Amino acid sequence: MKRILCALLCLFLVSSAQAADTPAPAARTIVLVRHGNYLPDPSIDMRQGPGLSPLGVAQAHLVGARLAALPFRFDALYASPMQRARDTAAVIGMDFPGRRFDIIDDLAECTPPTRRTEIMKDEKPADLAACKAQLDRVFATYFRPASGAERNELFVCHGNVIRYLVTRALGVDTTAWLELSVGHASITQIRIEADGRVKVIAVSDVGHIPANLRTGATGDKDRNLAIPALP
């Protein structure tokens, strides 16, 4: 009996020590930035896509300054592998000297299933399923409490990616993602509390961009930085 009690006591002490070494869950804040404006180019490999337009570069500078002024430090910086997102991250990086962006392949733009039949009819079911699986991996990997200490993370990616992740965060039908509109170089902020609760703080915030330089969202006009003819 004494040996059994000793064994149980040892197990209790070991378990207590392991529990004490396990970091407690903490809040995580995720900031999602859509890339800046770009000009479509059919001659470019669509897997990489075109880079930023001059207007997109200007938008990236504006969002970079906004991000650098936030009252917290980013613990990690991530970007999509596509060129317009990489360009945006490079410009933003000028406001974060000495920091580097990690490229996350699953942040690449894609089209997940939507309830819009006019979109679905032109998409291959396998591509839709692959996109959904890709973005669900992003959500499962990053949209969870941090471990040990609160974290803040920046993701530079794409409109479809951001809209789908917002529907996941809200816990609503993910096929409704296309009903959201996300502007170029906009900021979407989501917080995951230590207990796992998810709070959407902001979606497509473009307050840092002057109205005449805003593009990408529903209702925005086509704009550029070309010099107009002198009247």
Sequence and secondary structure as in RCSB ss.txt:
>XXXX:A:sequence
MKRILCALLCLFLVSSAQAADTPAPAARTIVLVRHGNYLPDPSIDMRQGPGLSPLGVAQAHLVGARLAALPFRFD
ALYASPMQRARDTAAVIGMDFPGRRFDIIDDLAECTPPTRRTEIMKDEKPADLAACKAQLDRVFATYFRPASGAE
RNELFVCHGNVIRYLVTRALGVDTTAWLELSVGHASITQIRIEADGRVKVIAVSDVGHIPANLRTGATGDKDRNL
AIPALP
>XXXX:A:secstr
 HHHHHHHHHHHHHHHHHHHHS  EE EEEEEEE   B   TTS TTT   B HHHHHHHHHHHHHHHTSSS  S
EEEE SSHHHHHHHHHHHTTSTT   EE GGGS      S HHHHTTS HHHHHHHHHHHHHHHHHHSS EESS 
EEEEEEE HHHHHHHHHHHHTS GGGGGG    TT EEEEEE TTS EEEEEEEE TTS GGG  SSTT      
      
